[in-house]
């Protein structure tokens, strides 16, 4: 069963190969998620079976390895529906946080960065095909018709 404790002792290069992100980014994500979970659990709720590190690792494995949610859930010893809810919550929480939020559609227009645009003409051109003639067609007499 994969778990954070197994990869936590790896070198930084191995950690990044396994998770797809740097260890410092992983720790920052865990801190954000723990803060959000603390706010959410203040209203009450059931304790999770997996630690926050394992839940984040599960989500990163799902995204990085493109395995099905069922396979990831079985690897971590939880149900598929629990894995689905956990992954969705982690993704939504991180996307809403300003450190990981993607810029809006109009952000490039407001920035000082100059973009160079290259247009590629990808129009379709007709291809010459051989004309059909009796020499090119192989005719076979059907055996069931007299």
N, C-alpha and C positions, 0 to 999 in steps of 0.2 A: 504494500500500500504506500503510495507516494505521500510524503508529508514534509512539512517545512523543516523539521528537525534533521532530516536526512540531507537536505541541500544547504542548510545554514552553515555547515562546516566546510563547504566547498570554497575554492578560490573564487575571487571576483569574476574572473573570465569564465569559469565553469558556471557560476551562478547566472551570469548574463546569457550564456548559451542555453541553459535550461529554461529560464523564465522569459527571456527576451528583453529584459530591462535591467538597469544597473541596480545594485543592492541599495544604494542611497535612495533611488526612486521608489523601490519596493518599500523601504522603511517609511518614506514620506506618505505613500499610499495607505499603508497600514495605520499611520497616525491619523490621517484624515478619516478613514473608515471607523476607527475606534471612537473618535470624537463624535461622529454622526450617530454611531450606535448607542453611545452613552445618552445622547439626547432622545433617541428613539426608545430606549429601554427605560427611561425615566417614567414613562407612562405605564410601564409594566410589560410583561412578555416572558416568553419561555427562553431558557438558556439554550444557546446553540451547541450542537454536538461537536462542531469543528471550531478550532481557534480562528481568529481573524486572519492570521498568516496562512493557514491552510485553506480558508475560503478564498483568499486572494490568489493563492497559488493554483487552486482549482479553476478559477476564472481565467487566469493567464494560460493555463494548459489548454483550456477549451478554445481560447482565441488563437493561440500560437500553433497548436497541433491540429486544429480543425477536426477534432474527434467529436463524436455525438455526445449529447448531454448524458445519455444513458451510460456510455462507457466511462465518462469522467466521474459520474455519480457512483458507479460500482467501484471504481478505483479508490474513491475516498470513503466508501462505506456508508453512503446515504442514499435516499430515494431520488429518483429522477426529478420529481416535482420540487423537492427541497433544493436540489442543485440548480434547477431553472430559476426559482425565486431568488436564491442567493446570488447567482450570476447577474440577474437583471438588476437587483438592488445595488450591487457593487458597481456595475457599469453606470447606472443612473446617478449614483452618488458621486462618482469621480468626474463624470461629465459636467455635473452642476458646479463642482468646485472650481474657483477661478484659476487655480494652478494647472488644471488639466482641461479646461473648457476650450473648445475650438472657437476661433474667431468667427464672427458673423459674416454674412455674404458681402456686406458693404465695407468690411474692414480693409481690404486691399485698396479701396478707393480713398480711404482717409489717411493711409500711411504715406510716408515719404519715399518709399521704395519705388524705384522705376522698374517696370517690367518690360522685357523685350518680347514681342510677340512674333512668332514665325508661323506663317500660314502654309499649309501643305495642300496642294491640289490633288484631291483623291477622287476625282470624277471617274465614272465608269467609261471605259472605251470599248467599242465593239470588237469582238474577236472574229476573225475570218474562220468560218467553218466550211468543211468540204460540202459540196452540193450533193444532194441525194440523187443517185442514178441507179439503174438496174444492175450495173456492174458492181456497185458497192453493197447491195443488199443481197444477203444469202437467203434464198427461198427454199423452204423445205415443204414437201408435200405432206399434208396431214394423213396419217395412216388410217384414221377412223372414218374418213370421208372417201367414198368411192369415186 
